[in-house]
Amino acid sequence: MITAHADIVGSLLRPAELLKAQNDLATGCISQARFKEIEDRAVDEAVALQESVGLEIVTDGEMRRESFQSQMTAAVNGFGEHGLDAFLWGEWHDESGAHKTRRPRRLGAVGKLTPHRYLSVDEFVYLKNRTKRIPKITLPSPGLWANFWSPKYSKATYPTLDAFLADIVGILREEVAELVRQGATYIQIDAPHYGLLLDPQTRRFYEGLGWSLERWLRGGVELDNAVMKGFTDVAFGFHL
């Protein structure tokens, strides 16, 4: 007998009320407390939607994130100036056609990566308390963060890409350890950069950082394994 398995990759579209509230918070039109009420309600509705269609594994829809990977930059000092384009540069296609966004010129970590809070623990704890299903939390693959290492801006603190990514792995391992302590049993590693390596332009950027394509594949997997190593009570999913 074949048993099918399905769950949400992680993100769901943010409702209009939450998008408006994000703008209102940024312009000072609403308080942080009021914003959290709206944000919590968006999470509750995301959970209810997944439960209503019978999913046994649910996420919070990543309602609290600017991007699926932005909890790292929100929780860790040292990344320097960045905006949404830091995560979304490149060429994209949707129903309205092709869109091309330039990688920000000054993108690159400028200091020692220093966490000032956990990345996603609060997200997980809230989700866990809102469902009797299996709560899933997502974390970014270490290799994604090569995008934030710059030969120009990062070398004073991180002379090599390897040194930079080693600190990323350490931060993610601490996050996994705390998530496990809080009861997490299913953690997804988001690694869409592997697929992006098929694109010649994107591949040239990554290889320009000093690693060959083969090393990106082999070394990237080693970094992912380093994050997961030793956490035997957790099921890890992998999103490509």
Secondary structure as UniProt FT lines:
FT   HELIX           16..26
FT   TURN            27..28
FT   HELIX           32..52
FT   TURN            53..54
FT   STRAND          57..58
FT   TURN            61..64
FT   TURN            68..70
FT   HELIX           71..75
FT   STRAND          76..77
FT   HELIX           85..88
FT   STRAND          90..94
FT   TURN            95..96
FT   STRAND          97..101
FT   TURN            105..106
FT   STRAND          114..115
FT   HELIX           121..128
FT   TURN            129..130
FT   STRAND          134..135
FT   STRAND          137..140
FT   HELIX           142..148
FT   TURN            151..157
FT   HELIX           161..181
FT   TURN            182..183
FT   STRAND          186..190
FT   HELIX           193..196
FT   TURN            197..198
FT   HELIX           200..207
FT   TURN            208..210
FT   HELIX           213..228
FT   TURN            229..230
FT   TURN            232..233
FT   STRAND          235..239
//
